[in-house]
């Protein structure tokens, strides 16, 4: 059995690598005979290729199509065929003669952000959810609830599975960022979609007031030009910097800033000035960025760390699977929903909380003083989630074999 695996293959956002490698790892473990042919989804996203009849013919050369765990719904205006990132015109879908599995799809939409081509999305999802040759699943990050609310239907036919990035593999490597006689603390910031992420309730109210009369870009441009729109970001970064500095003093920690994508460099540059001048000069380092082909190297650094401070989802969920103590600084509902779903609420801190500094210091003290207890807790959670996804994989195997 050989599946065409549609994935963000050419991405330099390493979180896509966690998803690709995580999906293929668990499927291969549960179905050893399975083979994959990866197809770069991002080639279609950036219009190097088109979802057209040629795509249909390519799919039909394989035993089935696996649409990998990634953001499927982002509401972009150019997705005029389907309203989602598999932008294959609806009239061509019937030409696909092989079974299709959407494996842990997700969304990246913010409250009150306009969703373009919504009617096309509703037609496409109605087709998908009522097609016996398609299994549709989403990640356990609130995407089902968000999607049902958006569509107004589909609750009973949308399956929920654990984020496959939990199961990202890693390979043993030397990492020059690590210091082996001190606690190594990873800090993963997230500067993506900063206007939406850091705008707070004021941003949401501004969108509500203007959504009907202005397009999304104009609303965004007006908002981001307002003086002080990002005061919550600056306040959070100051508290975070104070907490990291205090953790270093208490534990003589080695602090490693890890960007997952280009947006994160900007946030790193905004964080560093909040440190005392000598601290980043002497005690803080940063890693570089990597393509998805270096996923196992990149996440081996996470596996060897002692504590992870995560603003990114695919810093948070891989840490769980790797058994590395972590705390998530939540800036979006996808993170809090995931933590609630996995019973790890006490591993999350609201980035906008006034108690951020104290909460982060307390969690880091607990994690660094009782690492075995934390590791055991995370590994137990990961094992439970692995059993859940194993049951889903059993259905996927049977589905592909019968169709």
Secondary structure, DSSP 8 states (H G I E B T S, - for coil): -EEEEEE-TT-S-THHHHHHHHHHHHHHHH-TT-EEEEEEHHHHHTTSS-SSHHHHHHHTTSSEEEE-SSEEE---TT-TTTSSSS---GGGGGG--SEEEEEEEEE---TT---TTHHHHHHHHHHHHT-TTEEEEEETTTHHHHHHHHHS--GGG-EEE--GGGG--------TT--TTS-EEEEE---TTHHHHS-HHHHHHHHHHHTTTS-HHHHHHHHHTSTTTTHHHHHHHHHHHHHHHHHHHHH--EEEE--SSHHHHHHHHHHHTTS-HHHHHHHEEE-----GGGHHHHHHHHHH-SEEEESSHHHHHHHHHHT--EEEEE-SHHHHHHHHHHT-GGGEEETT-TTHHHHHHHHHHHHHHSHHHHHHHHHHHHHHHHHHHHHHHHHHHHHHHH-
